[in-house]
Amino acid sequence: MHFMNETLPRFGDAEIPDSTHISLFGTVPDSIVDGPGLRYAVFVQGCSHGCPGCHNPESQPAEGGTVTAIADLLADIEANGLVHDVTLSGGEPFEQPAACAALARELKRRGYGVWSYSGYLYEDLERRAAEEPAIADLLDAIDVLVDGPFVESRKSLELKWCGSSNQRLIDVPATRRTGSVQLWHPASFTLERPANW
């Protein structure tokens, strides 16, 4: 992947990417733990939650990371060829909402499924979206939001795609359509023995 190293608008000591660049902690091109199936995981840099027991504490400082052109990241995802779904994690994707929304919109346009993790509750993001259009844009471009902070005392290895039992898997399109939180459930299927066995 080609990384851009350009001067961007600053907020405090941290560089804040515009909608053409994103500050990355890293990527995993073949994740099986950040949502169902084989996925491309994008870990953004910067998170103000500071959850004790965070699995990526190095991603928390906003001033770290590698500023990368979204076009270069998209090219890397498409070059993968094996994945059809992408997960935004971190760090905190909703602390880079313009960049993450631009990435998610383009992924959806190209036919990818998009999940996002956030330490914020959906209800809080929805309230902020009224004043911050980039947050609304990001919510509109994702399929599933895993919301809520990681709570170490509620950690469970039995959970699928959540770190702690307070987190929810939210069907974002259904939630935005109905105006109330709708949980996401994987498609169910049953395997049956063929009649000729």
MDAnalysis code that builds the backbone (N, CA, C; Angstrom):
import MDAnalysis as mda
import numpy as np

u = mda.Universe.empty(591, n_residues=197, atom_resindex=np.repeat(np.arange(197), 3), trajectory=True)
u.add_TopologyAttr("name", ["N", "CA", "C"] * 197)
u.add_TopologyAttr("resid", np.arange(1, 198))
u.add_TopologyAttr("resname", ["MET", "HIS", "PHE", "MET", "ASN", "GLU", "THR", "LEU", "PRO", "ARG", "PHE", "GLY", "ASP", "ALA", "GLU", "ILE", "PRO", "ASP", "SER", "THR", "HIS", "ILE", "SER", "LEU", "PHE", "GLY", "THR", "VAL", "PRO", "ASP", "SER", "ILE", "VAL", "ASP", "GLY", "PRO", "GLY", "LEU", "ARG", "TYR", "ALA", "VAL", "PHE", "VAL", "GLN", "GLY", "CYS", "SER", "HIS", "GLY", "CYS", "PRO", "GLY", "CYS", "HIS", "ASN", "PRO", "GLU", "SER", "GLN", "PRO", "ALA", "GLU", "GLY", "GLY", "THR", "VAL", "THR", "ALA", "ILE", "ALA", "ASP", "LEU", "LEU", "ALA", "ASP", "ILE", "GLU", "ALA", "ASN", "GLY", "LEU", "VAL", "HIS", "ASP", "VAL", "THR", "LEU", "SER", "GLY", "GLY", "GLU", "PRO", "PHE", "GLU", "GLN", "PRO", "ALA", "ALA", "CYS", "ALA", "ALA", "LEU", "ALA", "ARG", "GLU", "LEU", "LYS", "ARG", "ARG", "GLY", "TYR", "GLY", "VAL", "TRP", "SER", "TYR", "SER", "GLY", "TYR", "LEU", "TYR", "GLU", "ASP", "LEU", "GLU", "ARG", "ARG", "ALA", "ALA", "GLU", "GLU", "PRO", "ALA", "ILE", "ALA", "ASP", "LEU", "LEU", "ASP", "ALA", "ILE", "ASP", "VAL", "LEU", "VAL", "ASP", "GLY", "PRO", "PHE", "VAL", "GLU", "SER", "ARG", "LYS", "SER", "LEU", "GLU", "LEU", "LYS", "TRP", "CYS", "GLY", "SER", "SER", "ASN", "GLN", "ARG", "LEU", "ILE", "ASP", "VAL", "PRO", "ALA", "THR", "ARG", "ARG", "THR", "GLY", "SER", "VAL", "GLN", "LEU", "TRP", "HIS", "PRO", "ALA", "SER", "PHE", "THR", "LEU", "GLU", "ARG", "PRO", "ALA", "ASN", "TRP"])
u.atoms.positions = np.array([
    [0.841, -1.173, 0.000],
    [0.000, 0.000, 0.000],
    [0.886, 1.236, 0.000],
    [0.520, 2.229, -0.770],
    [1.247, 3.489, -0.840],
    [0.662, 4.444, 0.190],
    [1.497, 4.984, 1.091],
    [1.015, 5.904, 2.113],
    [1.400, 7.320, 1.759],
    [0.443, 8.224, 1.932],
    [0.679, 9.641, 1.679],
    [1.145, 10.284, 2.976],
    [2.053, 11.222, 2.907],
    [2.503, 11.937, 4.088],
    [2.379, 13.419, 3.797],
    [1.177, 13.952, 3.973],
    [0.883, 15.329, 3.615],
    [0.462, 16.109, 4.848],
    [0.551, 17.420, 4.762],
    [0.070, 18.268, 5.839],
    [-1.447, 18.384, 5.732],
    [-2.118, 18.110, 6.847],
    [-3.575, 18.144, 6.882],
    [-4.029, 19.109, 7.965],
    [-5.309, 19.474, 7.977],
    [-5.819, 20.334, 9.040],
    [-5.524, 19.727, 10.402],
    [-5.242, 20.581, 11.387],
    [-4.865, 20.080, 12.706],
    [-5.941, 20.401, 13.735],
    [-6.108, 19.500, 14.703],
    [-6.990, 19.726, 15.832],
    [-6.167, 19.400, 17.065],
    [-5.783, 20.434, 17.815],
    [-4.860, 20.199, 18.914],
    [-3.535, 19.741, 18.338],
    [-3.030, 18.623, 18.840],
    [-1.769, 18.087, 18.344],
    [-1.970, 17.023, 17.275],
    [-3.222, 16.706, 16.964],
    [-3.488, 15.603, 16.048],
    [-3.839, 16.113, 14.658],
    [-3.400, 15.378, 13.645],
    [-3.807, 15.669, 12.279],
    [-5.182, 15.065, 12.044],
    [-6.083, 15.845, 11.497],
    [-7.430, 15.366, 11.208],
    [-7.566, 15.212, 9.697],
    [-7.722, 13.972, 9.220],
    [-7.860, 13.784, 7.775],
    [-9.133, 14.429, 7.241],
    [-9.056, 14.887, 5.994],
    [-10.262, 15.366, 5.327],
    [-10.950, 14.148, 4.714],
    [-11.868, 14.346, 3.796],
    [-12.593, 13.196, 3.249],
    [-11.826, 12.469, 2.150],
    [-10.580, 12.849, 1.874],
    [-9.781, 12.131, 0.872],
    [-8.661, 11.314, 1.507],
    [-8.432, 11.511, 2.798],
    [-7.371, 10.800, 3.508],
    [-7.904, 10.265, 4.829],
    [-7.233, 9.237, 5.324],
    [-7.628, 8.618, 6.586],
    [-6.359, 8.325, 7.378],
    [-6.442, 8.483, 8.694],
    [-5.305, 8.153, 9.554],
    [-5.482, 6.725, 10.046],
    [-4.564, 5.850, 9.632],
    [-4.682, 4.422, 9.912],
    [-3.732, 3.958, 10.999],
    [-4.240, 3.080, 11.851],
    [-3.397, 2.311, 12.760],
    [-2.844, 1.108, 12.002],
    [-3.681, 0.523, 11.151],
    [-3.256, -0.614, 10.339],
    [-4.436, -1.269, 9.654],
    [-4.151, -2.317, 8.907],
    [-5.195, -3.079, 8.228],
    [-4.905, -4.564, 8.382],
    [-5.957, -5.366, 8.283],
    [-5.834, -6.826, 8.264],
    [-6.633, -7.290, 7.052],
    [-5.966, -7.810, 6.026],
    [-6.673, -8.150, 4.790],
    [-7.470, -9.454, 4.845],
    [-7.377, -10.196, 5.960],
    [-8.030, -11.504, 6.025],
    [-8.553, -11.797, 7.433],
    [-9.351, -10.893, 7.964],
    [-9.880, -11.060, 9.317],
    [-11.084, -12.000, 9.326],
    [-11.141, -12.840, 10.362],
    [-12.322, -13.692, 10.572],
    [-12.970, -13.391, 11.929],
    [-12.520, -12.330, 12.612],
    [-13.052, -12.010, 13.938],
    [-13.780, -10.666, 13.993],
    [-13.795, -9.912, 12.913],
    [-14.386, -8.576, 12.910],
    [-15.710, -8.535, 12.153],
    [-16.470, -9.612, 12.268],
    [-17.736, -9.759, 11.562],
    [-17.746, -11.105, 10.869],
    [-18.893, -11.483, 10.307],
    [-19.005, -12.807, 9.685],
    [-18.194, -12.929, 8.405],
    [-17.676, -14.114, 8.174],
    [-16.937, -14.401, 6.952],
    [-15.536, -13.813, 6.947],
    [-14.910, -13.918, 5.800],
    [-13.575, -13.345, 5.597],
    [-13.744, -11.883, 5.238],
    [-13.079, -11.002, 5.992],
    [-13.293, -9.564, 5.843],
    [-11.951, -8.841, 5.774],
    [-11.993, -7.651, 5.236],
    [-10.850, -6.738, 5.262],
    [-11.126, -5.775, 6.417],
    [-10.253, -5.754, 7.417],
    [-10.451, -4.895, 8.586],
    [-9.563, -3.664, 8.483],
    [-10.176, -2.503, 8.663],
    [-9.483, -1.216, 8.632],
    [-9.488, -0.668, 10.054],
    [-8.303, -0.509, 10.639],
    [-8.182, 0.014, 11.994],
    [-7.700, 1.456, 11.919],
    [-8.594, 2.390, 12.268],
    [-8.236, 3.798, 12.222],
    [-7.426, 4.173, 13.457],
    [-6.718, 5.292, 13.365],
    [-5.917, 5.788, 14.486],
    [-6.706, 6.852, 15.233],
    [-6.671, 6.795, 16.548],
    [-7.284, 7.811, 17.389],
    [-8.577, 7.343, 18.019],
    [-8.613, 7.383, 19.345],
    [-9.816, 7.003, 20.085],
    [-9.771, 7.682, 21.443],
    [-10.807, 8.430, 21.762],
    [-10.837, 9.153, 23.030],
    [-11.468, 8.353, 24.167],
    [-11.972, 7.139, 23.903],
    [-12.661, 6.368, 24.944],
    [-11.705, 5.854, 26.023],
    [-10.533, 5.366, 25.619],
    [-9.560, 4.854, 26.580],
    [-10.086, 3.704, 27.414],
    [-10.807, 2.774, 26.803],
    [-11.390, 1.652, 27.552],
    [-10.296, 0.785, 28.177],
    [-10.349, 0.532, 29.486],
    [-9.399, -0.401, 30.092],
    [-9.523, -1.772, 29.437],
    [-8.399, -2.379, 29.105],
    [-8.404, -3.684, 28.460],
    [-8.569, -3.623, 26.956],
    [-8.511, -2.431, 26.369],
    [-8.622, -2.268, 24.917],
    [-7.674, -3.219, 24.201],
    [-8.139, -3.872, 23.133],
    [-7.285, -4.807, 22.405],
    [-6.309, -4.099, 21.471],
    [-6.493, -2.800, 21.228],
    [-5.577, -2.024, 20.387],
    [-5.198, -0.713, 21.080],
    [-4.576, -0.754, 22.266],
    [-4.290, 0.498, 22.974],
    [-3.368, 1.433, 22.194],
    [-2.536, 0.882, 21.313],
    [-1.641, 1.727, 20.518],
    [-2.405, 2.559, 19.494],
    [-3.658, 2.195, 19.238],
    [-4.464, 2.953, 18.272],
    [-5.149, 4.157, 18.908],
    [-5.045, 4.317, 20.220],
    [-5.771, 5.388, 20.906],
    [-5.212, 6.793, 20.658],
    [-3.895, 7.020, 20.690],
    [-3.423, 8.406, 20.495],
    [-3.769, 8.928, 19.105],
    [-4.386, 10.091, 19.044],
    [-4.782, 10.671, 17.759],
    [-3.578, 11.053, 16.918],
    [-2.452, 11.363, 17.558],
    [-1.298, 11.829, 16.801],
    [-0.486, 10.700, 16.170],
    [-0.833, 9.451, 16.436],
    [-0.120, 8.337, 15.807],
    [-0.712, 8.029, 14.449],
    [-0.366, 6.897, 13.906],
    [-0.977, 6.440, 12.664],
    [-0.270, 6.917, 11.416],
    [-0.753, 6.410, 10.308],
    [-0.216, 6.740, 8.995],
    [-1.322, 7.363, 8.167],
    [-1.127, 8.603, 7.748],
    [-2.123, 9.271, 6.910],
    [-2.044, 8.670, 5.510],
    [-3.176, 8.159, 5.048],
    [-3.236, 7.385, 3.814],
    [-4.344, 7.920, 2.916],
    [-4.084, 7.997, 1.635],
    [-5.128, 8.388, 0.686],
    [-6.188, 7.290, 0.645],
    [-7.451, 7.692, 0.728],
    [-8.539, 6.720, 0.679],
    [-8.510, 5.955, -0.640],
    [-8.129, 6.616, -1.717],
    [-8.032, 5.932, -3.015],
    [-7.023, 4.791, -2.954],
    [-5.908, 4.985, -2.241],
    [-4.906, 3.927, -2.114],
    [-5.429, 2.769, -1.266],
    [-6.172, 3.097, -0.202],
    [-6.752, 2.059, 0.643],
    [-7.787, 1.254, -0.138],
    [-8.634, 1.928, -0.910],
    [-9.617, 1.235, -1.749],
    [-8.937, 0.308, -2.752],
    [-7.847, 0.772, -3.339],
    [-7.112, -0.059, -4.302],
    [-6.577, -1.318, -3.622],
    [-6.093, -1.181, -2.394],
    [-5.575, -2.336, -1.661],
    [-6.695, -3.320, -1.329],
    [-7.866, -2.791, -0.938],
    [-9.003, -3.667, -0.634],
    [-9.444, -4.417, -1.891],
    [-9.574, -3.707, -3.004],
    [-10.005, -4.353, -4.250],
    [-8.988, -5.353, -4.768],
    [-7.702, -5.081, -4.552],
    [-6.663, -5.993, -5.010],
    [-6.698, -7.317, -4.252],
    [-7.311, -7.316, -3.083],
    [-7.395, -8.528, -2.268],
    [-8.101, -9.647, -3.018],
    [-9.243, -9.364, -3.604],
    [-9.934, -10.349, -4.424],
    [-10.696, -11.421, -3.665],
    [-10.367, -11.680, -2.398],
    [-11.034, -12.734, -1.641],
    [-12.135, -12.217, -0.732],
    [-12.124, -10.931, -0.422],
    [-13.085, -10.401, 0.537],
    [-14.197, -9.630, -0.173],
    [-15.385, -9.706, 0.413],
    [-16.539, -8.972, -0.105],
    [-17.130, -8.064, 0.968],
    [-16.472, -8.060, 2.140],
    [-16.958, -7.268, 3.259],
    [-15.785, -6.591, 3.955],
    [-16.067, -5.405, 4.519],
    [-15.041, -4.602, 5.172],
    [-15.570, -4.164, 6.526],
    [-14.693, -4.157, 7.519],
    [-15.042, -3.677, 8.847],
    [-14.161, -2.502, 9.226],
    [-14.793, -1.424, 9.692],
    [-14.080, -0.261, 10.206],
    [-13.989, -0.412, 11.720],
    [-12.775, -0.333, 12.234],
    [-12.575, -0.496, 13.664],
    [-11.489, 0.478, 14.088],
    [-10.865, 0.223, 15.191],
    [-9.864, 1.207, 15.580],
    [-9.092, 0.840, 16.801],
    [-8.868, 2.044, 17.377],
    [-9.327, 3.399, 17.166],
    [-10.854, 3.529, 17.173],
    [-11.291, 4.730, 16.801],
    [-12.711, 5.052, 16.785],
    [-13.089, 5.655, 15.439],
    [-13.773, 4.875, 14.582],
    [-14.149, 5.389, 13.263],
    [-14.974, 6.678, 13.307],
    [-15.795, 6.843, 14.328],
    [-16.647, 8.029, 14.386],
    [-15.904, 9.272, 14.880],
    [-14.615, 9.144, 15.141],
    [-13.781, 10.309, 15.416],
    [-13.023, 10.741, 14.157],
    [-13.224, 10.014, 13.055],
    [-12.800, 10.412, 11.706],
    [-13.999, 10.230, 10.777],
    [-15.124, 10.856, 11.094],
    [-16.355, 10.526, 10.361],
    [-16.337, 10.885, 8.884],
    [-15.722, 12.001, 8.503],
    [-15.725, 12.378, 7.076],
    [-14.930, 11.370, 6.260],
    [-13.751, 11.008, 6.752],
    [-12.911, 10.044, 6.033],
    [-13.564, 8.671, 5.995],
    [-14.092, 8.218, 7.135],
    [-14.707, 6.889, 7.180],
    [-15.985, 6.837, 6.358],
    [-16.753, 7.943, 6.342],
    [-17.964, 7.972, 5.512],
    [-17.608, 7.907, 4.035],
    [-16.573, 8.639, 3.635],
    [-16.155, 8.613, 2.229],
    [-15.719, 7.202, 1.831],
    [-14.959, 6.548, 2.703],
    [-14.516, 5.173, 2.442],
    [-15.714, 4.229, 2.373],
    [-16.602, 4.304, 3.361],
    [-17.745, 3.391, 3.412],
    [-18.682, 3.592, 2.225],
    [-18.936, 4.845, 1.850],
    [-19.808, 5.115, 0.692],
    [-19.242, 4.484, -0.574],
    [-17.935, 4.640, -0.761],
    [-17.316, 4.100, -1.972],
    [-17.307, 2.576, -1.940],
    [-17.100, 1.988, -0.777],
    [-17.161, 0.534, -0.652],
    [-18.557, 0.024, -0.997],
    [-19.590, 0.695, -0.487],
    [-20.961, 0.282, -0.790],
    [-21.238, 0.401, -2.288],
    [-20.742, 1.481, -2.906],
    [-20.938, 1.672, -4.340],
    [-20.321, 0.524, -5.131],
    [-19.231, -0.033, -4.599],
    [-18.537, -1.134, -5.273],
    [-19.059, -2.507, -4.851],
    [-20.103, -2.550, -4.033],
    [-20.750, -3.812, -3.694],
    [-20.272, -4.495, -2.430],
    [-19.488, -3.823, -1.606],
    [-19.008, -4.423, -0.359],
    [-20.032, -4.227, 0.754],
    [-20.094, -5.200, 1.659],
    [-20.814, -5.024, 2.904],
    [-19.898, -4.282, 3.866],
    [-20.460, -3.405, 4.705],
    [-19.631, -2.602, 5.604],
    [-20.170, -2.664, 7.028],
    [-19.297, -3.047, 7.953],
    [-19.568, -2.998, 9.388],
    [-18.689, -1.923, 9.996],
    [-19.108, -1.419, 11.155],
    [-18.261, -0.502, 11.916],
    [-18.410, -0.785, 13.398],
    [-17.300, -0.684, 14.099],
    [-17.306, -0.726, 15.554],
    [-17.248, 0.705, 16.059],
    [-17.868, 0.956, 17.213],
    [-17.789, 2.275, 17.842],
    [-17.961, 2.135, 19.349],
    [-17.182, 2.887, 20.086],
    [-17.353, 2.950, 21.528],
    [-18.524, 3.827, 21.925],
    [-19.079, 4.570, 20.966],
    [-20.261, 5.395, 21.225],
    [-21.514, 4.545, 21.083],
    [-22.551, 4.881, 21.829],
    [-23.838, 4.236, 21.651],
    [-24.510, 4.796, 20.400],
    [-25.296, 3.965, 19.734],
    [-26.000, 4.411, 18.534],
    [-26.822, 5.665, 18.820],
    [-27.535, 5.678, 19.943],
    [-28.393, 6.807, 20.273],
    [-27.597, 8.114, 20.357],
    [-26.375, 8.035, 20.908],
    [-25.529, 9.224, 20.999],
    [-25.054, 9.665, 19.619],
    [-24.709, 8.705, 18.775],
    [-24.293, 9.039, 17.412],
    [-25.436, 9.675, 16.640],
    [-26.627, 9.149, 16.814],
    [-27.790, 9.701, 16.114],
    [-28.046, 11.145, 16.546],
    [-27.908, 11.422, 17.838],
    [-28.084, 12.808, 18.316],
    [-27.023, 13.726, 17.717],
    [-25.771, 13.264, 17.698],
    [-24.686, 14.077, 17.156],
    [-24.832, 14.270, 15.648],
    [-25.451, 13.297, 14.980],
    [-25.593, 13.357, 13.521],
    [-26.420, 14.552, 13.077],
    [-27.310, 15.019, 13.936],
    [-28.130, 16.177, 13.590],
    [-27.275, 17.428, 13.400],
    [-26.135, 17.495, 14.097],
    [-25.257, 18.664, 14.007],
    [-23.981, 18.389, 13.221],
    [-23.652, 17.117, 13.045],
    [-22.432, 16.746, 12.336],
    [-22.800, 15.856, 11.146],
    [-22.969, 16.445, 9.969],
    [-23.408, 15.676, 8.798],
    [-22.523, 14.475, 8.476],
    [-21.230, 14.548, 8.775],
    [-20.347, 13.428, 8.462],
    [-20.716, 12.190, 9.269],
    [-21.218, 12.377, 10.489],
    [-21.651, 11.233, 11.298],
    [-22.895, 10.615, 10.679],
    [-23.828, 11.448, 10.243],
    [-25.021, 10.938, 9.550],
    [-24.618, 10.195, 8.279],
    [-23.658, 10.749, 7.537],
    [-23.194, 10.100, 6.302],
    [-22.602, 8.732, 6.588],
    [-21.818, 8.628, 7.670],
    [-21.211, 7.340, 8.009],
    [-22.277, 6.346, 8.442],
    [-23.223, 6.776, 9.268],
    [-24.311, 5.870, 9.653],
    [-25.084, 5.387, 8.433],
    [-25.304, 6.270, 7.471],
    [-26.064, 5.900, 6.270],
    [-25.299, 4.934, 5.361],
    [-23.989, 4.809, 5.565],
    [-23.174, 3.997, 4.657],
    [-22.756, 2.654, 5.252],
    [-23.217, 2.332, 6.477],
    [-22.818, 1.053, 7.066],
    [-24.034, 0.145, 7.250],
    [-23.766, -1.145, 7.223],
    [-24.821, -2.145, 7.366],
    [-25.058, -2.512, 8.826],
    [-23.962, -2.715, 9.557],
    [-24.056, -3.139, 10.954],
    [-23.103, -2.297, 11.783],
    [-23.610, -1.826, 12.923],
    [-22.806, -1.092, 13.890],
    [-22.725, -1.921, 15.161],
    [-21.496, -2.199, 15.598],
    [-21.283, -2.811, 16.903],
    [-20.995, -1.643, 17.835],
    [-21.949, -1.328, 18.715],
    [-21.830, -0.091, 19.485],
    [-21.542, -0.340, 20.960],
    [-21.063, 0.709, 21.605],
    [-20.812, 0.689, 23.043],
    [-19.346, 0.457, 23.371],
    [-18.910, 1.012, 24.492],
    [-17.509, 0.849, 24.889],
    [-17.209, -0.591, 25.296],
    [-15.956, -0.974, 25.192],
    [-15.530, -2.267, 25.726],
    [-15.495, -2.158, 27.240],
    [-16.184, -3.077, 27.925],
    [-16.215, -3.105, 29.389],
    [-15.533, -4.396, 29.831],
    [-14.346, -4.241, 30.415],
    [-13.521, -5.407, 30.735],
    [-14.236, -6.398, 31.643],
    [-15.025, -5.909, 32.601],
    [-15.721, -6.807, 33.530],
    [-16.828, -7.606, 32.840],
    [-17.207, -7.180, 31.634],
    [-18.256, -7.887, 30.883],
    [-17.694, -8.607, 29.655],
    [-16.383, -8.754, 29.616],
    [-15.726, -9.458, 28.509],
    [-16.149, -10.916, 28.507],
    [-16.367, -11.453, 27.311],
    [-16.706, -12.862, 27.166],
    [-16.189, -13.369, 25.836],
    [-15.494, -14.490, 25.883],
    [-15.012, -15.117, 24.657],
    [-16.119, -15.898, 23.958],
    [-17.278, -15.998, 24.596],
    [-18.419, -16.694, 24.005],
    [-19.177, -15.801, 23.027],
    [-18.949, -14.504, 23.066],
    [-19.671, -13.572, 22.212],
    [-19.121, -13.592, 20.799],
    [-20.022, -13.502, 19.835],
    [-19.591, -13.386, 18.438],
    [-19.532, -11.922, 18.073],
    [-18.375, -11.462, 17.660],
    [-18.166, -10.137, 17.082],
    [-18.352, -8.994, 18.073],
    [-18.439, -9.301, 19.359],
    [-18.468, -8.275, 20.407],
    [-17.376, -8.611, 21.415],
    [-16.814, -7.580, 22.025],
    [-15.804, -7.821, 23.058],
    [-16.409, -7.982, 24.435],
    [-17.532, -7.287, 24.689],
    [-18.173, -7.372, 25.999],
    [-19.689, -7.384, 25.815],
    [-20.377, -7.928, 26.822],
    [-21.806, -8.223, 26.669],
    [-22.689, -6.982, 26.610],
    [-22.169, -5.805, 26.891],
    [-22.961, -4.578, 26.765],
    [-23.066, -4.111, 25.321],
    [-22.220, -4.625, 24.445],
    [-22.206, -4.163, 23.055],
    [-23.330, -4.816, 22.253],
    [-23.840, -4.057, 21.284],
    [-24.956, -4.531, 20.464],
    [-24.547, -4.590, 18.997],
    [-25.127, -5.537, 18.273],
    [-24.977, -5.606, 16.820],
    [-26.244, -5.005, 16.232],
    [-26.119, -3.800, 15.675],
    [-27.287, -3.041, 15.235],
    [-27.402, -3.062, 13.716],
    [-28.582, -3.423, 13.244],
    [-28.914, -3.353, 11.823],
    [-29.188, -1.878, 11.533],
    [-28.195, -1.183, 10.986],
    [-28.295, 0.270, 10.845],
    [-29.372, 0.695, 9.839],
    [-29.451, 0.091, 8.644],
    [-30.522, 0.522, 7.723],
    [-31.923, 0.354, 8.327],
    [-32.172, -0.766, 8.991],
    [-33.490, -0.988, 9.598],
    [-33.735, -0.016, 10.739],
    [-32.708, 0.270, 11.503],
    [-32.819, 1.214, 12.617],
    [-33.121, 2.617, 12.105],
    [-32.423, 3.037, 11.053],
    [-32.647, 4.379, 10.508],
    [-34.042, 4.470, 9.871],
    [-34.485, 3.362, 9.285],
    [-35.797, 3.340, 8.624],
    [-36.942, 3.401, 9.644],
    [-36.814, 2.660, 10.760],
    [-37.913, 2.557, 11.734],
    [-37.833, 3.594, 12.846],
    [-36.648, 4.172, 13.060],
    [-36.499, 5.151, 14.132],
    [-36.285, 4.544, 15.503],
    [-36.144, 3.223, 15.574],
    [-35.815, 2.567, 16.848],
    [-34.771, 1.490, 16.573],
    [-33.950, 1.219, 17.569],
    [-32.831, 0.296, 17.392],
    [-33.336, -1.101, 17.042],
    [-32.825, -1.607, 15.919],
    [-33.132, -2.964, 15.458],
    [-31.834, -3.765, 15.497],
    [-31.836, -4.855, 16.234],
    [-30.633, -5.671, 16.326],
    [-30.452, -6.494, 15.061],
    [-29.195, -6.720, 14.721],
    [-28.859, -7.533, 13.559],
    [-28.705, -8.977, 13.995],
    [-29.219, -9.879, 13.197],
    [-29.076, -11.314, 13.452],
    [-28.580, -11.963, 12.173],
    [-27.633, -12.895, 12.297],
    [-27.153, -13.561, 11.079],
    [-28.279, -14.354, 10.424],
    [-28.188, -14.469, 9.120],
    [-29.172, -15.273, 8.398],
    [-29.087, -16.704, 8.907],
    [-30.240, -17.293, 9.168],
    [-30.228, -18.665, 9.670],
    [-30.425, -19.629, 8.504],
    [-29.803, -20.749, 8.646],
    [-29.985, -21.796, 7.650],
    [-29.778, -23.135, 8.335],
    [-30.347, -24.163, 7.757],
    [-30.171, -25.498, 8.313],
    [-29.599, -26.389, 7.229],
    [-28.763, -27.296, 7.649],
    [-28.201, -28.268, 6.736],
    [-28.975, -29.570, 6.876],
    [-29.399, -30.086, 5.766],
    [-30.135, -31.342, 5.789],
    [-29.378, -32.392, 5.000],
    [-29.503, -33.613, 5.453],
    [-28.869, -34.725, 4.760],
    [-29.629, -34.995, 3.470],
    [-28.909, -35.082, 2.345],
    [-29.604, -35.400, 1.084],
    [-30.376, -36.711, 1.189],
    [-31.508, -36.788, 0.502],
    [-32.391, -37.963, 0.584],
    [-31.700, -39.238, 0.096],
    [-30.714, -39.108, -0.796],
    [-30.067, -40.314, -1.342],
    [-28.912, -40.814, -0.459],
    [-28.701, -40.228, 0.712],
    [-27.640, -40.717, 1.616],
    [-28.171, -41.792, 2.511],
])
